[in-house]
């Protein structure tokens, strides 16, 4: 087995362990968003209920809170766009280096 293959397999095992270990070690843990945690801390510090400074833009457009599925969809679209941009530039850098290597071979 080649050295790179061993590295890839070991990194995959580490990634799986990082994903699986918390599921077994954190039994009974509550996973919430940072918005909820932040508002609870502010309420504890000030002694009053937290009131946001403004309403989210999407909530004012539709007249209520977005359903969870729509929020997930928007988050996934945002993630997809970000990954696409990063992959595009990484591809450009790889192609640029290939072209430069070919130019150097010719000269």
Backbone as CSV, one residue per row, in Angstrom:
resi,resn,N_x,N_y,N_z,CA_x,CA_y,CA_z,C_x,C_y,C_z
1,UNK,0.844,-1.174,0.000,0.000,0.000,0.000,0.893,1.243,0.000
2,UNK,0.539,2.218,-0.844,1.382,3.409,-0.957,1.187,4.330,0.248
3,UNK,2.136,5.236,0.399,2.112,6.142,1.541,0.894,7.065,1.499
4,UNK,0.554,7.583,0.318,-0.591,8.483,0.217,-1.908,7.760,0.504
5,UNK,-1.979,6.501,0.102,-3.194,5.716,0.369,-3.371,5.512,1.871
6,UNK,-2.283,5.252,2.569,-2.338,5.093,4.028,-2.776,6.395,4.695
7,UNK,-2.267,7.511,4.200,-2.634,8.812,4.767,-4.118,9.086,4.557
8,UNK,-4.609,8.806,3.359,-6.022,9.044,3.058,-6.911,8.175,3.936
9,UNK,-6.561,6.912,4.073,-7.366,6.005,4.899,-7.354,6.444,6.357
10,UNK,-6.193,6.837,6.871,-6.126,7.284,8.265,-6.911,8.577,8.473
11,UNK,-6.877,9.493,7.510,-7.657,10.725,7.637,-9.156,10.448,7.576
12,UNK,-9.571,9.501,6.739,-10.988,9.121,6.694,-11.439,8.508,8.015
13,UNK,-10.601,7.678,8.605,-10.939,7.082,9.902,-11.059,8.160,10.970
14,UNK,-10.139,9.121,10.965,-10.194,10.228,11.927,-11.466,11.041,11.732
15,UNK,-11.843,11.307,10.491,-13.063,12.081,10.220,-14.297,11.348,10.724
16,UNK,-14.351,10.040,10.513,-15.488,9.257,11.001,-15.521,9.275,12.526
17,UNK,-14.380,9.140,13.163,-14.337,9.177,14.630,-14.781,10.533,15.173
18,UNK,-14.376,11.614,14.507,-14.795,12.942,14.937,-16.311,13.095,14.849
19,UNK,-16.915,12.460,13.866,-18.368,12.559,13.708,-19.115,11.626,14.651
20,UNK,-18.552,10.460,14.973,-19.285,9.450,15.735,-19.072,9.570,17.238
21,UNK,-17.893,9.880,17.692,-17.589,9.912,19.123,-18.515,10.855,19.901
22,UNK,-18.780,12.084,19.434,-19.679,12.951,20.199,-21.093,12.384,20.370
23,UNK,-21.548,11.577,19.427,-22.883,11.001,19.548,-22.996,10.077,20.756
24,UNK,-21.908,9.377,21.070,-21.934,8.445,22.194,-21.496,9.080,23.509
25,UNK,-20.627,10.071,23.454,-20.111,10.665,24.688,-20.991,11.777,25.233
26,UNK,-21.804,12.389,24.409,-22.630,13.518,24.848,-24.099,13.130,24.952
27,UNK,-24.388,12.048,25.650,-25.771,11.616,25.793,-26.535,12.624,26.643
28,UNK,-27.715,12.980,26.199,-28.549,13.926,26.927,-28.187,15.383,26.675
29,UNK,-27.209,15.623,25.827,-26.818,17.006,25.539,-27.838,17.645,24.602
30,UNK,-28.048,18.925,24.788,-28.956,19.664,23.921,-28.136,20.456,22.921
31,UNK,-28.490,20.295,21.658,-27.797,21.022,20.615,-28.714,22.136,20.140
32,UNK,-28.347,23.372,20.421,-29.154,24.511,20.011,-28.318,25.492,19.234
33,UNK,-28.995,26.451,18.674,-28.300,27.457,17.898,-27.625,28.493,18.778
34,UNK,-26.704,29.212,18.182,-25.984,30.243,18.933,-26.883,31.423,19.262
35,UNK,-27.914,31.647,18.450,-28.840,32.738,18.747,-29.565,32.489,20.067
36,UNK,-30.021,31.259,20.257,-30.718,30.922,21.504,-29.788,31.040,22.701
37,UNK,-28.581,30.527,22.569,-27.625,30.577,23.672,-27.260,32.019,24.008
38,UNK,-27.075,32.840,22.997,-26.727,34.247,23.231,-27.831,35.001,23.940
39,UNK,-29.073,34.775,23.528,-30.184,35.480,24.170,-30.353,35.032,25.616
40,UNK,-30.075,33.757,25.917,-30.164,33.275,27.303,-29.098,33.927,28.176
41,UNK,-27.890,34.051,27.643,-26.802,34.669,28.417,-27.104,36.143,28.673
42,UNK,-27.613,36.842,27.671,-27.954,38.254,27.850,-29.046,38.397,28.902
43,UNK,-30.035,37.506,28.877,-31.108,37.549,29.873,-30.574,37.288,31.270
44,UNK,-29.615,36.361,31.412,-29.029,36.080,32.722,-28.229,37.270,33.238
45,UNK,-27.499,37.927,32.363,-26.643,39.039,32.786,-27.469,40.260,33.162
46,UNK,-28.414,40.629,32.305,-29.177,41.854,32.544,-30.358,41.651,33.480
47,UNK,-30.843,40.435,33.604,-31.993,40.169,34.460,-33.321,40.473,33.783
48,UNK,-33.280,40.937,32.550,-34.507,41.203,31.801,-34.536,40.323,30.567
49,UNK,-35.698,40.235,29.956,-35.826,39.421,28.759,-35.137,40.107,27.587
50,UNK,-34.470,39.329,26.788,-33.747,39.860,25.629,-34.739,40.255,24.544
51,UNK,-34.576,41.449,24.002,-35.395,41.917,22.887,-34.459,42.298,21.745
52,UNK,-34.649,41.680,20.568,-33.779,42.013,19.433,-33.956,43.470,19.007
53,UNK,-32.934,44.028,18.398,-32.977,45.413,17.948,-33.858,45.591,16.727
54,UNK,-33.918,44.570,15.882,-34.710,44.674,14.658,-35.205,43.290,14.262
55,UNK,-36.198,43.266,13.379,-36.714,41.993,12.865,-35.908,41.606,11.626
56,UNK,-35.698,40.311,11.409,-35.015,39.882,10.189,-35.776,40.323,8.942
57,UNK,-35.048,40.637,7.882,-35.632,41.198,6.664,-36.661,40.249,6.060
58,UNK,-36.336,38.963,5.979,-37.253,38.000,5.377,-38.560,37.911,6.161
59,UNK,-38.484,38.039,7.476,-39.698,37.967,8.286,-40.607,39.169,8.029
60,UNK,-40.040,40.320,7.752,-40.883,41.488,7.458,-41.509,41.365,6.080
61,UNK,-40.821,40.704,5.138,-41.375,40.542,3.792,-42.567,39.601,3.777
62,UNK,-42.433,38.457,4.491,-43.509,37.464,4.430,-44.503,37.609,5.570
63,UNK,-44.242,38.479,6.517,-45.182,38.732,7.596,-45.161,37.710,8.709
64,UNK,-44.114,36.944,8.846,-44.001,35.954,9.914,-42.664,35.259,9.860
65,UNK,-42.514,34.260,10.711,-41.250,33.535,10.766,-41.161,32.518,9.633
66,UNK,-39.965,32.350,9.106,-39.735,31.365,8.047,-39.855,29.949,8.600
67,UNK,-40.459,29.044,7.836,-40.457,27.639,8.267,-39.034,27.087,8.297
68,UNK,-38.807,26.092,9.142,-37.473,25.508,9.290,-36.933,24.938,7.999
69,UNK,-37.822,24.371,7.167,-37.362,23.786,5.910,-36.821,24.857,4.967
70,UNK,-37.476,26.014,4.969,-37.026,27.108,4.095,-35.687,27.654,4.591
71,UNK,-35.541,27.763,5.904,-34.265,28.223,6.450,-33.145,27.255,6.076
72,UNK,-33.429,25.959,6.172,-32.423,24.955,5.797,-32.084,25.055,4.321
73,UNK,-33.107,25.259,3.488,-32.880,25.395,2.057,-31.987,26.592,1.759
74,UNK,-32.282,27.735,2.355,-31.470,28.933,2.123,-30.035,28.728,2.592
75,UNK,-29.872,28.046,3.734,-28.529,27.772,4.234,-27.770,26.863,3.277
76,UNK,-28.451,25.835,2.756,-27.794,24.910,1.823,-27.430,25.604,0.512
77,UNK,-28.295,26.490,0.034,-28.000,27.234,-1.195,-26.781,28.125,-0.977
78,UNK,-26.740,28.791,0.173,-25.604,29.651,0.500,-24.320,28.823,0.574
79,UNK,-24.393,27.659,1.192,-23.231,26.789,1.283,-22.783,26.325,-0.094
80,UNK,-23.745,25.954,-0.936,-23.419,25.498,-2.288,-22.735,26.580,-3.107
81,UNK,-23.219,27.802,-2.987,-22.599,28.906,-3.715,-21.163,29.122,-3.233
82,UNK,-20.972,29.085,-1.922,-19.628,29.268,-1.369,-18.667,28.183,-1.816
83,UNK,-19.128,26.942,-1.779,-18.283,25.831,-2.217,-17.974,25.951,-3.703
84,UNK,-18.964,26.361,-4.491,-18.738,26.540,-5.925,-17.677,27.582,-6.212
85,UNK,-17.727,28.697,-5.476,-16.731,29.762,-5.675,-15.342,29.267,-5.294
86,UNK,-15.246,28.597,-4.153,-13.945,28.089,-3.714,-13.396,27.064,-4.704
87,UNK,-14.250,26.140,-5.159,-13.808,25.119,-6.113,-13.388,25.743,-7.432
88,UNK,-14.100,26.783,-7.862,-13.737,27.460,-9.109,-12.325,28.028,-9.022
89,UNK,-12.035,28.752,-7.944,-10.717,29.365,-7.818,-9.625,28.328,-7.602
90,UNK,-9.922,27.251,-6.876,-8.922,26.190,-6.718,-8.618,25.550,-8.070
91,UNK,-9.646,25.335,-8.880,-9.430,24.791,-10.221,-8.606,25.718,-11.076
92,UNK,-8.870,27.013,-10.957,-8.080,27.986,-11.727,-6.612,27.941,-11.324
93,UNK,-6.352,27.856,-10.014,-4.963,27.805,-9.554,-4.263,26.540,-10.037
94,UNK,-4.964,25.415,-10.013,-4.363,24.160,-10.476,-4.055,24.248,-11.966
95,UNK,-4.999,24.737,-12.746,-4.772,24.860,-14.196,-3.654,25.843,-14.490
96,UNK,-3.594,26.926,-13.740,-2.530,27.915,-13.947,-1.164,27.288,-13.696
97,UNK,-1.068,26.484,-12.633,0.226,25.860,-12.346,0.582,24.830,-13.419
98,UNK,-0.406,24.106,-13.953,-0.136,23.155,-15.033,0.365,23.880,-16.279
99,UNK,-0.270,24.987,-16.617,0.134,25.751,-17.795,1.550,26.305,-17.620
100,UNK,1.863,26.801,-16.419,3.198,27.331,-16.166,4.258,26.230,-16.249
101,UNK,3.916,25.022,-15.761,4.873,23.915,-15.857,5.117,23.533,-17.309
102,UNK,4.066,23.529,-18.109,4.219,23.204,-19.528,5.046,24.271,-20.246
103,UNK,4.859,25.528,-19.908,5.658,26.601,-20.503,7.113,26.440,-20.155
104,UNK,7.384,26.070,-18.900,8.777,25.906,-18.472,9.440,24.711,-19.151
105,UNK,8.672,23.661,-19.457,9.222,22.487,-20.141,9.587,22.848,-21.570
106,UNK,8.745,23.652,-22.223,8.977,24.023,-23.613,10.208,24.917,-23.738
107,UNK,10.395,25.812,-22.814,11.508,26.758,-22.896,12.746,26.079,-22.496
